[in-house]
Amino acid sequence: MSTYISGGCKNGKSFYAQRVAKAGGSPLYYIATMIPSDDEDLARIRRHREERAGWGFETLECGRDILSCLDSADPSGAFLLDSVTALLSNEMFAPGGVDMDAPERIAGALETFVDRAPNTVLVSDYIFSDAMLYDELTEAYRRGLALIDRRLAARCDNVIEVVAGQFIVHKGALPV
Amino acid sequence: MILIIGGSYQGKLDYARQRFGLADDEIQVCDETTMALDFSRRCIACIDRFALNRIRSGFDPVEAFGTDPGLYRDVIFIANDVSGGVVPMDPVLRAWREACGRMNMKLASQADEVWRLFCGIPQRIK
């Protein structure tokens, strides 16, 4: 069963996503999407690793080209992809320059991923309700993330919004 | 009257088009030049953008709706929810955000239905 989780920052999305993934079967995979660029990133990765210790996750490092991590994994296992937001920024703002085709490509790749590995939990970030006028690039990023959100929400069995550690079911049901 | 609200790019207009079979010329999509709302259209989208234009010109957008809700009782309004971020540093954006809140509250209180879109999925909240 596939589950799409979104909501604001620091509301309990990742913790809930870990619980959903763990209930999804084994082997249990954590797809680490962050490509560290400085000490702050490395510290965050360390913190996330400590938080996951004892959960039984095998970590797959995959910041780009998301389908490639299925080459070295059992697609019948349970996957946690945290987060779609990081995956998009890695591919859209790669060192080689801005890639405006990234949202469409990632949406398609993630649809295929969920088809091949049906026990997948995806975590995204709800960044769509502030009173700001952004520059064109930031706006393209928000538009791109929302495109992925809508496409995957249509594809996944469950769509859950997390607010202050509470859950709003927009589609399907709460898996755990 | 119906109010459809939600964050940017959540599929609000797609939902309205699909549910009501709206033709392009039946929709007023407010942009940075829109200073008046056309209540003869079946749907008015991006009313938050209209509100920003009014604020920048020194007018309260809520006044544009007048005192007779009957004038727009058949209209489907679509609003971007801009209420979920940090208080803007810019006083104009601050006033805009506040005015959008009042405008949405007024329309929602008068609406027969209020829908919120999340990742393309509609949820009836009134």
Interface residues (C-beta under 8 A of the other chain):
Chain A: Y4 S6 G8 Y126 F128 S129 D130 A131 M132 L133 R142 R143 A146 L147 D149 R150 L152 A153 A154 V159 E161 I168 H170 K171
Chain B: G6 G7 S8 Y9 Q10 G11 N80 D81 V82 S83 G84 G85 V86 P88 L93 R94 W96 R97 C100 F118 C119 G120 I121 Q123
